[in-house]
Amino acid sequence: MLQYKVVELSNVTEEAIEEALNEKVAEGWNFDGMQFAMRESSKRPSMAFLLFTREDEDA
């Protein structure tokens, strides 16, 4: 069975994204994608959502 993990980042910097990606991949998660939440008043994203999957070992 496939498991999903969503990591929400409110500090959207290169360093924060890199740290979250490296942490979850080291835990055995596979990076599946990234989505950004934008504000109308800014060109920078206000939030990022990192999506991961892995096979459930108990299934």
N, C-alpha and C positions, 0 to 999 in steps of 0.2 A: 504494500500500500504506500502511496506517495504522501509524504508530509510536506507541509508548506510553512515557511517562516517569513514574516514581514518585519523589517527593521525600520523604524521611523527616526529620521534625523532632523532635528530642528536647527542644528548648526550645519549648514550646507557649505562645507569647504572641501577642498581637495584632500586635506589631511584627514578630516572626519570620515569622508567616504572611504578612503583607503583603509583606515583603521577598522571600520566596520566590515568591509569586504574581507580583509585578511583574517579578522577574528572568526567570522562565521565559516569561511572556507577551511580554516584550521580545525574547526569543530566538526567537519565532515559535510557541511552544506554545500550545494552547488548553486552558484550565482545564476539567476534566471532572468533578471531584468531590473530596471530602475525607472521610477516615475517621479516627476517633480511637480510640486504645487507652487503656482506663481501668484504674486500679488499684482494687481493692476498698476499700482503706483511704483513698482520697481522692476528692473530687468533681471534681477537675481532671484533665484527660487527661494521661497520662504521655508520649504520643507522638501525632504527627499524620502522616498520609500524604496528600500532595497528588497527585492524579492528573491527567495531562496527555496530550493526543494531538496529532498533526499528520500531515499527508500527507508521505510519504517523497518527497523531491525527486528521488532517483535512480531511483525505480521507473518 
